[in-house]
Structure formats: C-alpha cells, structure tokens
Amino acid sequence: MEHYTRWDDFLVSEHEMIERAMAVLKANLEKIETAVKAPLQTQRAIDFLLEFGDRIHNTKEEKFLFPLMERKGLPVQGGPIGVMLMEHDAERTLLQKMMAELPQLAEASSAGLQKFAAGGFEYLRIRAEHIWKENDILYAMGRKVFSDDEASTLLKEFKALDQQTYGPEAREHYLQMLAEVERDSEARKRLIRNLSYEQIDALMETLPFEVTFVDAKDTVAYFNKLDKTKIFPRTRSVIGRKVEKCHPEKSVDLVRKIVSGFKERTMDHAEFWIDFRGDKVLIRYYPVYSQAGEYMGVLEVTQAIGAIQKIEGEKHLMY
C-alpha cells in the first residue's frame, strides 16, 4: 500500500483484502460437509483474517487511529470507538475459536460441522457490518477532525507498522498470503457471477460512454450501444475485423505502437481528444489482463465531454 497518499484510502484498501479472504471462508462454510475433508483452504482463510485482519489491520486502528480520534474529541465509552473495539474483540474471539476447533472437524458430527459453520457465519456478519461502519461512518468522522499534518502522520504510522512487522516488502507478503488463501477458489470471481447475462448486457448498454473491446488477436470482439446513436457510428459487420482496418491509414502505425506497448507492458494507457460535430470527444485505450496477468486485449472508451467541461461548483446528492 506504499502508493496510497491518504490514511482512509489505505485502510479501505485493507478492508478489500480482508473481504477477499472472507469470501473464501464463506464459500467453504457454505459447503462445510465437503470443505472439512480438505481443510487447508479454510485454515488459510482463518489464519489470514487473524494475522492480517486482526494483528495488522486492527492494530493500526487500535494503536494509532482510535487514540487520535479520542484526542480530537470522539468519545470511546458509549461512542463509536467503543463499539469498534467491542467488535474487534468479538471478531478475534470467534476466529480464535474456529482455529482451535478446525483440527478436530474431520471427526465431527454433522451437527458439529453446522455449529462450526454457524460460528463462522456470525464472524462474517459482524466483520461485514464493521467494515461498512468504518468505511462509511467512522472514517468520515476522522476526515472532518484531522489536520493535514495529523492525517499525514497517521499514514506514516500505518506504513511503519507494516515495515516493523514484515519489512520493506510487507505489501508483497500480504498479497502472497492472500493468493494462497484464494488458490483454487472461485470466491474472488463471485461478484460478476451475481449478475445474469441480461443484467451484464443491460449495464453495458447503460454506460454513459461507448466501449469497444479488441481481443488478444487484435480482432474487434465487442462494442456496446449496437442499436443506439453513437459518436462514431458502426454496425455489427466490424466484429471480427482486425483493429488496424478500423482506423484511418495515417493512424495505423500509432495504433500498432499502442497495442505493442500494451502487450509488452511498456504502456498502461493512451488517450486522445478531438473536436467532433460540435463537441469535445475523449478517446482512451486501456490494456486488459486476466487475473493471472495474461494479455487479453484492448478496451477503447469514447466519451463526449463537452458538457462535463462546463461543470462548475458542486451539486451534492443530499440537496
């Protein structure tokens, strides 16, 4: 997390890592009768949640964040900090109990397995609600009362704790631990699987910009808004064409350079903007990689931004 410049973004990113391990644990608890026959993944998930989620992440809050919030006037007893501390204790107790019971689960009865799973689901419920409270409520309180210097010091303290515990490569260590947890698990892919094909298609059609996907063979494979008005009109006949045949001849060399840069990982984006039909149009290109890092193609995003450029002041959701 060395690239984070805000203390709250840093902690939210850690919550995301914790939630990934929670997703693996949840998947195993849902199939506890079979998961117990190969308990290593469940053990890794619980171990990560104890080691990183509690010993690393919760310690940052308990040692640095909460005391600073208390000094700034936020109450502990009877206040939000006290609630967070109680939930930390509840999470820790449930995880430790699960870790202690795990070695005996292979011999447990069906009722015993369900009791173990129930304790795990209780942990997941408490932790999920806890993360929501911190992301949306507690951290917002901190942002209001911390000075710039205090916020900067807080971030330095978080990073110092990482280095003191696991050295300068602490982040890589955490990610490796998480990779071990997620190995052979489908949990990380679950969010997209919550959507049906029809929902995904509707979402793509609702996006306020045009997207085109060119696959790893440099062939146009998809574009949205097929039957709708587009900035650059096109029909389905473009599908299957080589990308270089979809651009004016004078720009083909640049297109090839961009694609090569993405494949060789010497570029992470390319963007251009033009005046077109009375509007300003922004065209951006991004490389697409699989979870394993394999190059999958190029995403082109085209958006009319003239109206966006005229925006001034603020318009809040609350009023």
Disulfide bonds with the S-S distance in Angstrom:
none
